């Protein structure tokens, strides 16, 4: 009897072991793919990126997930606040936030930020240390990011960016300036930028391009992050008889700048990278002070435009999920990065970082803002003004409560207008 009991126990133990091993294998096979999103969540370029990322993950999961080898795995999004757009927050905070995603949350890939250029550059060594593929989708407009990859590929090969940078944006701006000059005759420019690396660099670069192309640059103002009074600078621009106000600021206080511009009824057309004016709700929030402002949204799809079928689906899905149109820079690019990861993982057939890097380098995917391909040497998205050839940008103008896309010509739905008070 005792012998039979011993055999029973042995059989039970073996079955239990098999069962435990089997259940562990099942759990391991069904573990989600974790997407880490380091973002400045209190700011537009953080929360719109998060919404884009979550929307893409939800869509992919609804279709069964990502195919890895012979199985389907769901996506899980882990968001952490880097606070890197807040005044006075040290870069170390963003580094610690990314490290937490890697070591504590065990993310497989990173999408989003850090948003501030200085923070993203500082995190590159961390990505190499832990071999984590990252796609920058919002902020980080410095050309130094992709240059670092080109200069030291083996060290920074895990770093990608599916959005633009100052070198491209400055040239895009010049085509818009030329359009304004040809249609409206405006060529005297005053520059206002934020006191952060990418904005100062943008101001300097655009100033050089303007002067090289025969425009008059009448002055430059540099404002600390958080500035709440722009009247002195605006009055200087007026006194200098400026016709165009070039603005490069990613802080919400740009709403005050535009209000003061409108209150003064200046005959100076505002144009540039203007955070507050990007959002679809800005018209009502500002009571129309954004009228005639031209805004660079960096990537197509961040405002309604006729780019391709996917653009329309994305805009409709975003409205349905979040209750408003795509909100600004970082929305469509963050959404597309999740699909880029999906495509690369499925073609690589694995989550291995080096395999995914190779898959991203050979990727050719039609997306919300055009054809998406990375330069294999710099890991920078390849731009174009033709969505069939590359990633396309967008400049819109506020006209009677709507964000009307006016550039590039291939997707424009309206023309640039001047303020009514110019006629008086």
C-alpha angles and dihedrals in degrees: 000000000000090000090053090051091050090052091048091052091047092050092046091050092049092049091046090050091049091047092049092048092047094049091047090051091050091049091047091049092051098044110130124248105247120221112197116208115194103191143156090244097185091063135068094250089056106042096041089049090051091051091050092049094047093047092053092046091050092050093049092047091050087058092052101272133262121331110232110181105309099344140069119234129189125232124243122194122214114190124192128182111239093182087206095139092057116101114257097010109137122236089240089072091062091047091052091048092054092045089053091054090051101041104029103027094036094218119186097208139012125226129176118022164268082253103208113077094229091054095046091051090050092052095054093087090052092055090052092047093055097029095236120161111226132186114199108214107163134039117349097110095165117117086217091082097064091034089059090056092049093046096046108019098164091055100041104028091118091065119094134166123201095185134067135269138214095272091061097034093053091055090046089053090053091058088053091048089051089050091052091047093049095045102033105018094236118149110143110098136191118193129217120180139169120251096250129106100257094044095048090047091048092050092051093045095048091045090055092047091049094050092045089054097049101263122137114239106199101184148324132234123194117200129196116239109274097030111160104185123060099158097107092053093045091051090050089054090049093049090050088053094238118180100192128039112206110202128187112179134130097193125106091233088080083089087071091049092055093045091054090046090052094044091053090047089220119191089227121110112226117219136161148064099335115168102197095048095055098076122092091228095055094090094062094035091054095038092238100309089131092068110137094006113141115217130192109217092183095218132048118248094045087103128024110286140149102247105129141317093278090057091059093047091050094049092048093047092048092050091048094047101040104021099242143060119279103293110220147291113000098029105097094031093053090048092050094047090067090053089047090054090048093051093047095047092049093049092045090047090217146058092241107134097223092049091050091049090057091047092051091048090057096038119130108177130160108225146166094292100033139276111356119209130146123223100244092218100047101020087226119141110254110244131211141163087229113071090208090063106036150334109316130215130216137217118184135182125217106241121172095330097317134103100233115193109227101166143087100031092226091069104019117133098182146016132252115269133195126228115275092236091065087075094057 
